[in-house]
Amino acid sequence: MSKLRRARVARNLTLEEAAERLNSITGGAADASLLSGWESGRKRTGMRNRAGLCELYGERPEDLFAHQDGERSASVLEATGTGVVVRVLTRYIDLLEAMVGVATGAREQLVVTGSRSREKSYLEAIEGVVAERLDLVHYRVLFGPPRHRALSDHLERLLTLRDPSERRNGVKTLHIAMAPVAAMERFFVASERAAVVPLPSFHGADGFDCGVLLGREAAAGLVQHGREASASGRPVETVAAVRALPQCGDGVDWGEGL
């Protein structure tokens, strides 16, 4: 039994109770399954959750996470190594096709991050799965206001397709949030099956037109990454809230990107 698990058991906390208390500290979205993975060493705990667990249990990180940090320890993702990379995407057309494929292939969860999306086929693919798969839980995490009108319009369409205040089988299925101002912008799309992370161009200073297609293990980590980023952000979950965001031409450097 890992020290991390012993600390929880010693306090008579279930996995669900421990996750709830941890989230109240970190503002994250950890759940019982994730805590179980941390306790067994199948998953490695990130920095924010490490700090939160140390606060929750009053223990030092070198004690709580020794089972994760030992020389022989490796998470499932780390043990997979470069096998998590299904394909390197060196052309924009391939990158866009892969991102659309992740969106259309989502069945349980779909996480999309970034504030620069504007490709019509990609945004339509997201809207399609939100409309067709009622049990799908969709997280959209913005890093600053939308850089393009197409993204603002997309957010409004999402809100006409789903009401974030409603629950499906007791679960909220649409989350749109603005990450904290100090958060570094990041770009990816992830489902429970696969993920794509766009990369700076391999061909010149022309934005993000390359990327990597990742398999299930990496995708699961990115879904959790997105859930935590969403939980720590500010909800933008009404049409009025979207329209209140700064728009293109408001004196903001909107930059370029997908």
N, C-alpha and C positions, 0 to 999 in steps of 0.2 A: 504494500500500500504506500503510495507516494505521500510525502509530507503535506502536499497540497490537499490531498483527500483527507488525511488525518486531521488537518486543521478544521475542515468543514464538519466532519463527523464529531469531533470533540465539542463542537458548539451546537450539536443536535440540529443541524440545518439540512434540509433536503437540497437536492440540486436546484430545484425550482426556487426555493427560498434564497439560496446563496446567489443565484443569478439575479434575482430581484434586488437584493441588497447591493450587489456589485454595480448594477445599472444605475442605482440611485446615487452612487459615488461618481461614476464615470460619465453618466449620461449616454451610455452605450446601449447595445441591444443583444447582450449575451443571453443564451438560453441554456436549458439543462443539458442538451446534447453537446453543446460547445464546452461547457464546464467538464463534462465527463471526458471529452477528448483531451482537455488540458490535464486532468488528473491522471489519466492513463499514460500520457506522453504521446498519444497519437497525433496531437496537434500542439503546436508551440504557441505560447501566450505572447501577445504583443505588448509593447511598452506601457500603453495606457492601462490596459487591464492588469498587467503585473503590478503597477503602482496601486491600482484599486484593490486588488486582492491582498496586498501587503497591509493596506489600511484596514480592510475588512477584518483580517485575521490577526493583525498586530504582530506579524512575523517578518523576518528579513527575506529579501528576494533570493539570496544565495541558499537559503533553507527551503523555501517553498518551491523553487523551480530547479532544484538540483537534478531531479529525474529528467528534466528537459535539456539541461545544459551539460550533462556529463559527456565524456569523450565518446561513449558508445551509444548515446541517445540520438535518435533522429526521428522527426515526425514523418508521417506517411508522405507528405509532400516532399520533404527533403530526401527521403529514401528513393523517391521516383526520379529525382535529379532532372536531367535535361529531357527525360521522357514526358514531362508535362507540356513541352512545346510540341504541338501537333504540326505546326507549319509556320515558317517565316514568310511574311507577306511583303513583297518588295514592290508591288504595283498598287496604285490607288484603287484600280478596279477590283483587285483581289481583296484589298482591305475592306472596301465597301460591301462586297459580296459576303465576306465572312461575318461582318457586323450584322447585316440583315439576316444571315443564317442563324446567328445566336439568338436574335430577337424572335424570329419565327419558330425556332426550335424550343423555346421556353415553355414549360408545362406547369411548373410550380412557382418559381420566382424569377424575376427579371430586374436587374439593377443596371441603371444607366447613369453615368456621372459626366460632369462637364457642362459648360454654358455656351458652347460654340456650335452645337449641332445645327445643320441647315440642309443636309441632303434629303431631298423629298422622299426617295425610296426607303431610306432608313427610318425616317420619322413615320412614314405610313406603315412600315412593318411593325413598329412598336404599337401604334394605334390599333392595328389589326388584331394583334394578340390580346390586347387589353379588351377589345370589343368582343372577341370570340371566346376567350377562355375566362369565364367568370370567376373561377377559383384562383387564377394567377395573381400573385402578390407583386405589384410593381413599385419599385423605388426609383425616384428620379432625384438626384442630388446635384444642385446647382452650386457653382463656385463663382459667386458674383452674379449680377443680372444677366439675362440672355444677351449674347453678343449679336444676334441676328433676329430680325422680325420673324423668320420662319420658326424659330424655337419658341418665341412667345405665343405664336398662333398654335403651335403644337401643344403647349401646356394648356391652353384654353380648351382645345379639343379633348384632351385627356379628361379634363374636369367636366365636360359634357357627357363623356362616356361613363365615368365613375364618380360617385359622390364619396369623397374621403371619409365623411362622417358615418357612412354605412358600414355594416359588417357582413361578411359572407361566412356562414358557419362559425360565427363569433370572431372572425378575423378581419382586421382592416386590410383592404386589398389595394389601396392607392396611397402612396406617400410621396409628396413633393416637398422638398426642403432646401433651404439655402444654408450652406455650410458656414461656420463662423468666419468672420472677416479675415482672420489670421491664417486660415487653413490654406495649404498649398493646393492649387488646382490640379486635378488628375482626370484622366480620360480612360474609361473602359466601359464595356458592356459585358455583362455576365449573367448566365442562367445557371440552373443546377446541373447542366450538362456540359457547357463549354463557355469560353470567354475570349474576347479579343481586347488587346491593349494596343492602341495606336502608338506609334513611335515617330520621333522627328525624321524627316525625309532622309533617306540614304543618298539622294540624288542632288541635293542642294538646299538652300535656305528657303524652302517653299512650304513651310508648315508641316503637318502630320499626314504623310501619304504612304507610310509603311506601318508594319505592326507585327504582332505575333498572335497566332491562334493557339489557345491553351486548352488542355483537357480537363476532365471532371474534377480532379483533386485541386488544381489551381483555381478553377472556377468557383468551387465551394468556398475557398478562402476569400475570393474577391466579393462574393455575395455577402459574406459576413462583414467584410470591409465596408461595403456600401450600406448595409443595414446600420452599422455603428455610426457612419458618417451622417446618415439620415436622422438617426435618433438624437445626435448632438446638434443638429441644425435647427433653423427657424422654419416652421411650416409655412408653405406658400400654397394654400389649398382651397382658394376660391378664385373665381375669375377676376374679381375686384382686386385681390392681392397680386395677381399676375400683372394686371394692367397698371398697378401702382408702381411696379418696378421701373427703374430708368430704362429708356428705350434708345435705340440707335440714334445718334445725332444729338444726344443730350450732353455733349462735351466729354464723353468717356472714350478712352482708347479701347476700341472693341477688339483689336487684334484679328488674327486669322486662326483657322482650325476647322475641324470636322463639323 
